[in-house]
Amino acid sequence: MDKITFNTGVPATRPLDVRWIHGSASAKHNTDPDIQVYSYDEHTLILRQNMAVNYEAPFLYLLFGADRAVLIDTGATASAEYFPLRATVDALVEQWLATHPRAAYQLVVLHSHGHGDHTAGDGQFADRPDTVVVPADRESAWGYLGLAEDPSRIVPFDLGGRALECIATPGHHRAAVTYYDPHTGFLLTGDTVYPGRLYVEDWEAFTRSIDRLVSFTETRPVSHVLGCHIEMTTTPGDDYPILMTYQPEEHVLELTADHLRQIRAAIEEIGDKPGQHPYPDFVIYR
């Protein structure tokens, strides 16, 4: 078994060198794959579901450690015929193991939160060998990670030489978890923070979660804040209409730690005013 060395210093901050699939003006002429796979490095893959399959077009994250891999979220479509997530992940794991052979290798399926556009593909992994699919409800997810008794804790999730840090971040959803990867410096925020419509289910919990993330990033080198959707256009404050399946002028996926501070300032500005509150890189729904 080869020894893999993961980055434990300050991760490099470099743009995601990718043009994301963003649907097609005509479904008839859509030639994009059902799932786009972008390799940030050999141990870190970002997947995006095609808008032609589901308008939500969520992002998923597949991270490899020396002992196991984790898939964060399973997309918005259950059917393997229309959304071949299991086949795609199996091929990616097989490819990684061809370079880094192991006698046994586990896959853990976790979630950013429990909404259906992030859990629909769970069933594709139900009979997969050496696989743990952790349900996305709060009791199961937080219990598995060790967050249930004290959600204020930051808990490690070790993949083998690559230990993610898990942070409970309810507000958008009661079971939401943010994952920090020291190897890349990625802060994976699910639907809590992304360039789009930030729907807040619990305003007080959301405020506390943003406070926690701001504090967290003051003590960790964050290369990118990466959520699970792109809904903003390249025009500041302008989002695509809901149900859009063609987004030719998308905002970039990656945000920064400063965006967390911008969201915190927006929370103060919004106060108890309900409604839609647009800002250059996100829209908060109070």
Secondary structure, 3 states (H helix, E strand, C coil): CCCCCCCCCCCCCCCCCCCCCCECCCHHHCCCCCEEEEEEECCEEEEEECCCCCCCCCEEEEEECCCEEEEECCCCCCCCCCCCHHHHHHHHHHHHHHHCCCCCCEEEEECCCCCHHHCHHHHHHCCCCCEEECCCCHHHHHHHHCCCCCCCCEEEEECCCCEEEEEECCCCCCCCEEEEECCCCEEEEECCCCCCEEECCCHHHHHHHHHHHHHHHCCCCCCEEEECCCCEECCCCCECCCCCCECCCECCCCECHHHHHHHHHHHHHHCCCCCEEEECCEEEEC
